[in-house]
């Protein structure tokens, strides 16, 4: 296959231009402010268990302890969340969901959360349980698969 060569002219960009905002840490293409940021700020509530899972991953990635605690079931919520300073949450894969829609009161989400720890790649594989508490989806607990 022949390779086509094109010339690009390089022009300076005005100082006011910014690069496009990356997608949300949860893996969806929308910008954080329009995606999980709305949930973190309390402007919207998760419509599904999967959306809550995505928003919680984004909260871990952004180290938003307040949101994590607010979105945790009061019966299983810890007093605080500590973040390992060496871990950087990179990417979320949703592997399976069961129930957890607007028509359910409970649901599960199986996911793989990719991270780096001191430059080494790793992944956390978990199946999380969610329920509705006063109409809002909350995280109950999860089983980590080794």
Buried (B, 14 or more C-beta within 10 A) or exposed (E): EEEEEEEEEEEEEEEEEEEEEEEBBBBBEBBBEEBBBBBBEEEBBBEBBBBBBBBBBBBBBBEBBEBBBBBBBEEEBEEEBEEEEEBEBBBBEBEEBEBBEEEBEBBBBBBBBBBEEEEEEEEBBBBBBBBBBEEEBBBBEBEEEE
